[in-house]
Amino acid sequence: AKMGLKMLRDAGTEKMNFAGGEPFINDVMLGELCRYSHELGMAVSIISNGSLIKPYWMKLYGEYVDVLGVSIDSFNPEVNAKIGRGGDANNKHLERVLKVREMCEEHSITFKMNTVVCNLNWEEDMTEYVKKLNPKR
């Protein structure tokens, strides 16, 4: 993987984005790839659902990440379940994302929110929650 990153950088790549599935499934590999990309001089971003981001990871690797985007397609538990994001019994997605937001702030990482609008969420007013999360993008 590192050889591929080096080849991309040598070809002029300036930004590296790690996305899924869920990139934090193999958090050590992700962290090392973020570190190496950063050492090569690339800006590093990650897109995640936020469920596997842990404080120890941010402490070890946060300095190598410029932007962390979290996918949030709904704040409604039923809609999340229909979309496929209702995996935990108590649907604590907002709580988890707020913790990720705090960790980003602690480690000077730009926090971004990604939303896919679909037939299940297009009428949802997310204003209150977006204000709480206060994403930079």
CORGIPE-V373869 format. One record per helix or strand of 3 or more residues. SS is the DSSP state (A for helix, B for strand). FROM is the first residue (numbers start at 1). LEN is the number of residues. If there is no record, write none. Layout:
BEGIN
<<SS,FROM,LEN> <SS,FROM,LEN>>
END
This chain:
BEGIN
<<A,2,9> <B,15,4> <A,23,17> <B,43,6> <A,55,10> <B,67,5> <A,77,7> <A,93,14> <B,110,5> <A,127,7>>
END
